Each structure stands twice: as structure tokens, then as C-alpha cells.
Amino acid sequence: MKEVRFSKGLVASLMLSAAVLAGCSSDGEKDGSSAEGEEVTVDIFQFKVEFKDQFEDVVALYEKENPNVNIEITTVGGGEDYGAALRSRFASGNEPAIFNIGGPQDVADWKDNLSDLTDTAAAGAALDGTLDGVTVESEVLGLPYNQEGYGFIYNTRLFEEAGIDPASITDFASLEEAVKTLDSKKDELGLESVFAFPGKETWVTGLHLSNTFLAPEFDNNVLTAFDAKTVDFKYADGFKKIVDLQNEYSKQPTVSLDYSQQVEELFSLERVAIIQQGNWAYGSIAGIDPELADNGIGLMPIPVEGVENTGLPVGVPMYWGVNKKADEAVVKESKEFLDWLYTSDVGKTAVVEDFKFIPAYEGYDTSKISDPMSKAIYDASESGNTIGWVFMGYPTGWGEDVLGSNIQKYLSDEASWDEVIDSAKEAWEADRAK
């Protein structure tokens, strides 16, 4: 894989006399000049809070290597709605140069703003299948962040002390038995509850958990979900059982439990034994208990009744899009930065060792994947024991605003499960009929 190199800036005096820093505006004009060597500002609006600090450190390295480029980063994520924040940002006229899209539905929503990235080195290095959801008429409109996976993260020490072999949990019945065993030994294990179920986070329920039960319905294919005019919820009963199990054996009230409480206050302090999350939680756990993060956790699939050998859901969480309405110099620098990030030696090292990402590109030393969850996900991906991320093909806002919100009503006894499913079906069909 060839390393991408970039031009250096001119001398300091020229830098000081350059026009005002370049930036995006609503009409695509830039405040400064795009002449060779003059400063260009690349404004990045991104969602991943888990690697915010590490990303800013790597960007500083890039700016040192490329003194004519100024990169400004805004991170919106965690408990905030990135999609709504992005729409607000564009509506304000202060359009970012680089922003995040989630898959085919986002591509359709933002197509007028997305540059063709087909000729980038990063697109050429992307692993097979990772560009399928962002390719339209042979144009690659996004570059993958990384690969991620999720399931039930569990505390290996607590399982061992409770006499539970994680490998024996292969279906709902065996999961339920293990949960009841843990619950019966809460006092001796020092547990507040078995689960910490973050009902406040509609992305956990309406996107990730629902995906586990809708992926088999859509043949694990995000484009099949994107093209579907209706959703049947063939595995709605199994979906309900997993929601009920987590809710019943979770610290209450679950509807107000958020991601930070789930991961940092409860799981990382070993006050609960199981949480539904993915490898992105590693950094938070390691920040509180490095020994637990590196040697005390495992990851297992969420069982789906009626489906044999449910695998770990593995996919690309987000893609980088480049705003084609930005000034030509900004678009060029944006592409070059993303190429550097994923194909240069410095960038590749940062992706694996600093970001703790599972690469979505060729040319990486995957032996350096260090944390146990990422290893489990990489191994599952290599063996094919995975299911797809079809939630990237849901109608815009449907997963969180409709399904996730109605699951909150269910958890609060304000709606029946049948009402949750029926309203989700109706909203899907109405959106696709537009």
C-alpha cells in the first residue's frame, strides 16, 4: 500500500499574509483563497465521542506535517442526536467539509452534498463489502470509519464464580437460565442487578437491539432493508423476550438509565454482570478499570428465537462524507486527509493502536488488535459468524424516533408490545410510500 504524501506550506511570512482561513458556506463559496500553499481550513463534524481525544491528537500530527492545513473538529454524539445536530448545522449555513453518514438511507438524504470519493486511496483499500451501502451508480460517496460489533458484554470473573460457562449460552433458554443463576447469587457476587439496560438510549433499543431481530428478516443485507416497502417483525416475540429479560433483571428504572451510567457507573465498577454494548465501550471501561477491560470481559451474541447460531452483529458504524459544495481546495484537502488517516503508516498505527479500531481497510497489522472485544469481533468476522447491520437501511429516524421511543413507552407501561410493533410497521410503510 503506497503512503500518501502532501505538499508543505510556504514560509511563515506568506502564511501570515494569507487571506482569512478557508471554510464552507451555504452557497459553497469560501472566505479565503485556495491558492497553492495558502492555509485551508477543513471543518470536521463527527459523531464518535469515544475517540475524540485520540482523534484530535492525530489531527495535530497531520497539521504539523501539513502546515498549510487547519483542521477544526466538532464532536457531537453520546447522548446527543448527531443526525439532528448535522441537519441544524447545514440549515445554519455553516456547512462542515467532512461529516458522517450512516449508510444507504443517509446517502439518499445527503446525496446532493456528497463528493465522489471513488478515486481516493482509502476507497481503493476498503475491504470487500464495506462500501456497498454508500455506492450509488458506481460512485463511492463515503469512506468507512472502521468495523464494529456488539452483543452482550459480560464479566468473566462473575460468570466463573457463578459457575456459568459462556459457551453454553446458545439460545434464549440458556441465556435466561444463566441470568436467573446470576440473580440468585447477587449478594455473594456483590451485584446490584444482572443487567444495566439503558432504556433512555433509543439507539440501543431502536437501532442495535432491533437490528438483531430484523437482520434475519432482511437476509442480513442493508440494501434489502433499504428497499423494503414493509417490515413484518417475524421475530417480534423473541425481540420482546430479550427486552423483558433485560428490563426485569436490570437496575431500575431502566427508562432513565443512560449509556454513561450503564458502562461507567455499573459495569465498569462490577455492579452488574452483563450489558448490551459493543467494542466502542472498551475505552470507557479501560479508563475506569484497565485490568477488567483487558482481562475480565467477554462478548457473546444476542440469541434470536427461531434462528440458529445467531452471530455477532458486525458492520461499519459510520462513513466519512466530503461536502461537494465546499470550495475545491477544501474538498481536495479533505480527501487527502482521509487518505492519510487510513493509508499512511502514521495513520494506520493510530487507527489500530490509538483509536482501538477494527480496520475496515487492507494493509493493516491486525495482530495489534489488543482489546478482547475487538478480537472477538475480528475473529467472528474472519469466520463468518456474524449478522449484518441492516439498521443503516431503516427509514430516516424510524429506529430511534419511532421504534426506540415506543419501546420507552413500553418500559414505562404506557404502551403494549403489540402497540409498539404495530406503530413501527405503520410508520415504516408510510415512510416508504412517500
LINDA-V632508 format. One record per residue. RES is the residue in three letters. PSI is psi in whole degrees, -180 to 180 (NA if undefined). Layout:
res=RES psi=PSI
res=RES psi=PSI
//
This chain:
res=MET psi=121
res=LYS psi=148
res=GLU psi=133
res=VAL psi=131
res=ARG psi=155
res=PHE psi=157
res=SER psi=148
res=LYS psi=162
res=GLY psi=167
res=LEU psi=-178
res=VAL psi=163
res=ALA psi=-37
res=SER psi=-39
res=LEU psi=-38
res=MET psi=-42
res=LEU psi=-27
res=SER psi=2
res=ALA psi=161
res=ALA psi=172
res=VAL psi=145
res=LEU psi=143
res=ALA psi=151
res=GLY psi=168
res=CYS psi=147
res=SER psi=171
res=SER psi=-28
res=ASP psi=9
res=GLY psi=-2
res=GLU psi=156
res=LYS psi=143
res=ASP psi=-29
res=GLY psi=180
res=SER psi=154
res=SER psi=18
res=ALA psi=152
res=GLU psi=126
res=GLY psi=-18
res=GLU psi=154
res=GLU psi=137
res=VAL psi=132
res=THR psi=128
res=VAL psi=113
res=ASP psi=117
res=ILE psi=128
res=PHE psi=105
res=GLN psi=163
res=PHE psi=-15
res=LYS psi=98
res=VAL psi=-25
res=GLU psi=-24
res=PHE psi=20
res=LYS psi=-53
res=ASP psi=-44
res=GLN psi=-38
res=PHE psi=-44
res=GLU psi=-36
res=ASP psi=-42
res=VAL psi=-39
res=VAL psi=-38
res=ALA psi=-37
res=LEU psi=-42
res=TYR psi=-42
res=GLU psi=-34
res=LYS psi=-39
res=GLU psi=-28
res=ASN psi=77
res=PRO psi=-10
res=ASN psi=0
res=VAL psi=127
res=ASN psi=121
res=ILE psi=124
res=GLU psi=130
res=ILE psi=131
res=THR psi=126
res=THR psi=124
res=VAL psi=116
res=GLY psi=-155
res=GLY psi=-116
res=GLY psi=-4
res=GLU psi=154
res=ASP psi=102
res=TYR psi=-43
res=GLY psi=-44
res=ALA psi=-40
res=ALA psi=-38
res=LEU psi=-44
res=ARG psi=-40
res=SER psi=-39
res=ARG psi=-45
res=PHE psi=-40
res=ALA psi=-28
res=SER psi=-15
res=GLY psi=-8
res=ASN psi=70
res=GLU psi=134
res=PRO psi=159
res=ALA psi=-39
res=ILE psi=132
res=PHE psi=176
res=ASN psi=140
res=ILE psi=154
res=GLY psi=-10
res=GLY psi=-158
res=PRO psi=-36
res=GLN psi=-43
res=ASP psi=-36
res=VAL psi=-44
res=ALA psi=-40
res=ASP psi=-34
res=TRP psi=12
res=LYS psi=-36
res=ASP psi=-15
res=ASN psi=0
res=LEU psi=126
res=SER psi=152
res=ASP psi=120
res=LEU psi=15
res=THR psi=-35
res=ASP psi=6
res=THR psi=153
res=ALA psi=-35
res=ALA psi=-43
res=ALA psi=-39
res=GLY psi=-24
res=ALA psi=-6
res=ALA psi=140
res=LEU psi=152
res=ASP psi=132
res=GLY psi=-19
res=THR psi=-15
res=LEU psi=-2
res=ASP psi=-43
res=GLY psi=-9
res=VAL psi=19
res=THR psi=123
res=VAL psi=120
res=GLU psi=49
res=SER psi=4
res=GLU psi=126
res=VAL psi=118
res=LEU psi=5
res=GLY psi=154
res=LEU psi=130
res=PRO psi=140
res=TYR psi=-59
res=ASN psi=-173
res=GLN psi=142
res=GLU psi=161
res=GLY psi=162
res=TYR psi=175
res=GLY psi=-144
res=PHE psi=116
res=ILE psi=131
res=TYR psi=156
res=ASN psi=113
res=THR psi=-36
res=ARG psi=-45
res=LEU psi=-39
res=PHE psi=-44
res=GLU psi=-45
res=GLU psi=-26
res=ALA psi=-4
res=GLY psi=30
res=ILE psi=127
res=ASP psi=113
res=PRO psi=-32
res=ALA psi=-19
res=SER psi=-10
res=ILE psi=98
res=THR psi=-9
res=ASP psi=-180
res=PHE psi=-40
res=ALA psi=-45
res=SER psi=-32
res=LEU psi=-46
res=GLU psi=-41
res=GLU psi=-43
res=ALA psi=-41
res=VAL psi=-43
res=LYS psi=-36
res=THR psi=-47
res=LEU psi=-42
res=ASP psi=-37
res=SER psi=-17
res=LYS psi=21
res=LYS psi=-46
res=ASP psi=-47
res=GLU psi=-24
res=LEU psi=-10
res=GLY psi=31
res=LEU psi=144
res=GLU psi=-36
res=SER psi=169
res=VAL psi=-48
res=PHE psi=162
res=ALA psi=102
res=PHE psi=108
res=PRO psi=75
res=GLY psi=-19
res=LYS psi=-27
res=GLU psi=99
res=THR psi=-20
res=TRP psi=-29
res=VAL psi=-43
res=THR psi=-51
res=GLY psi=-23
res=LEU psi=-68
res=HIS psi=-49
res=LEU psi=-42
res=SER psi=-36
res=ASN psi=-39
res=THR psi=-34
res=PHE psi=-15
res=LEU psi=-22
res=ALA psi=-47
res=PRO psi=-29
res=GLU psi=-33
res=PHE psi=25
res=ASP psi=33
res=ASN psi=25
res=ASN psi=117
res=VAL psi=-34
res=LEU psi=-31
res=THR psi=-42
res=ALA psi=-42
res=PHE psi=-35
res=ASP psi=-11
res=ALA psi=130
res=LYS psi=-22
res=THR psi=164
res=VAL psi=134
res=ASP psi=-22
res=PHE psi=57
res=LYS psi=-28
res=TYR psi=35
res=ALA psi=-35
res=ASP psi=-43
res=GLY psi=-36
res=PHE psi=-47
res=LYS psi=-42
res=LYS psi=-39
res=ILE psi=-39
res=VAL psi=-48
res=ASP psi=-41
res=LEU psi=-46
res=GLN psi=-41
res=ASN psi=-43
res=GLU psi=-37
res=TYR psi=27
res=SER psi=159
res=LYS psi=133
res=GLN psi=159
res=PRO psi=136
res=THR psi=-28
res=VAL psi=-17
res=SER psi=3
res=LEU psi=125
res=ASP psi=180
res=TYR psi=-45
res=SER psi=-45
res=GLN psi=-44
res=GLN psi=-53
res=VAL psi=-47
res=GLU psi=-47
res=GLU psi=-31
res=LEU psi=-58
res=PHE psi=-46
res=SER psi=-24
res=LEU psi=11
res=GLU psi=35
res=ARG psi=-14
res=VAL psi=161
res=ALA psi=-25
res=ILE psi=138
res=ILE psi=150
res=GLN psi=104
res=GLN psi=-174
res=GLY psi=-171
res=ASN psi=-15
res=TRP psi=-18
res=ALA psi=-9
res=TYR psi=-46
res=GLY psi=-40
res=SER psi=-42
res=ILE psi=-45
res=ALA psi=-32
res=GLY psi=-22
res=ILE psi=-43
res=ASP psi=89
res=PRO psi=-37
res=GLU psi=-43
res=LEU psi=-46
res=ALA psi=-40
res=ASP psi=-27
res=ASN psi=3
res=GLY psi=14
res=ILE psi=153
res=GLY psi=173
res=LEU psi=127
res=MET psi=155
res=PRO psi=157
res=ILE psi=118
res=PRO psi=142
res=VAL psi=114
res=GLU psi=130
res=GLY psi=-6
res=VAL psi=125
res=GLU psi=146
res=ASN psi=54
res=THR psi=128
res=GLY psi=180
res=LEU psi=135
res=PRO psi=118
res=VAL psi=134
res=GLY psi=-173
res=VAL psi=120
res=PRO psi=-36
res=MET psi=161
res=TYR psi=153
res=TRP psi=126
res=GLY psi=150
res=VAL psi=128
res=ASN psi=110
res=LYS psi=-10
res=LYS psi=-3
res=ALA psi=167
res=ASP psi=150
res=GLU psi=-40
res=ALA psi=-35
res=VAL psi=-43
res=VAL psi=-45
res=LYS psi=-49
res=GLU psi=-33
res=SER psi=-45
res=LYS psi=-41
res=GLU psi=-37
res=PHE psi=-45
res=LEU psi=-37
res=ASP psi=-46
res=TRP psi=-43
res=LEU psi=-38
res=TYR psi=-10
res=THR psi=-12
res=SER psi=159
res=ASP psi=-43
res=VAL psi=-46
res=GLY psi=-45
res=LYS psi=-39
res=THR psi=-43
res=ALA psi=-41
res=VAL psi=-45
res=VAL psi=-46
res=GLU psi=-35
res=ASP psi=-47
res=PHE psi=-22
res=LYS psi=36
res=PHE psi=152
res=ILE psi=114
res=PRO psi=145
res=ALA psi=18
res=TYR psi=157
res=GLU psi=164
res=GLY psi=18
res=TYR psi=149
res=ASP psi=93
res=THR psi=-8
res=SER psi=-15
res=LYS psi=0
res=ILE psi=116
res=SER psi=-34
res=ASP psi=152
res=PRO psi=-34
res=MET psi=-44
res=SER psi=-37
res=LYS psi=-44
res=ALA psi=-40
res=ILE psi=-42
res=TYR psi=-44
res=ASP psi=-41
res=ALA psi=-40
res=SER psi=-43
res=GLU psi=-37
res=SER psi=-11
res=GLY psi=10
res=ASN psi=64
res=THR psi=164
res=ILE psi=159
res=GLY psi=164
res=TRP psi=80
res=VAL psi=-12
res=PHE psi=-18
res=MET psi=-12
res=GLY psi=6
res=TYR psi=155
res=PRO psi=151
res=THR psi=124
res=GLY psi=-8
res=TRP psi=-44
res=GLY psi=-47
res=GLU psi=-50
res=ASP psi=-28
res=VAL psi=-69
res=LEU psi=-51
res=GLY psi=-42
res=SER psi=-38
res=ASN psi=-29
res=ILE psi=-35
res=GLN psi=-41
res=LYS psi=-40
res=TYR psi=-44
res=LEU psi=-25
res=SER psi=9
res=ASP psi=32
res=GLU psi=-4
res=ALA psi=149
res=SER psi=164
res=TRP psi=-38
res=ASP psi=-38
res=GLU psi=-37
res=VAL psi=-49
res=ILE psi=-45
res=ASP psi=-42
res=SER psi=-35
res=ALA psi=-41
res=LYS psi=-47
res=GLU psi=-42
res=ALA psi=-39
res=TRP psi=-51
res=GLU psi=-39
res=ALA psi=-39
res=ASP psi=-43
res=ARG psi=-14
res=ALA psi=-8
res=LYS psi=NA
//
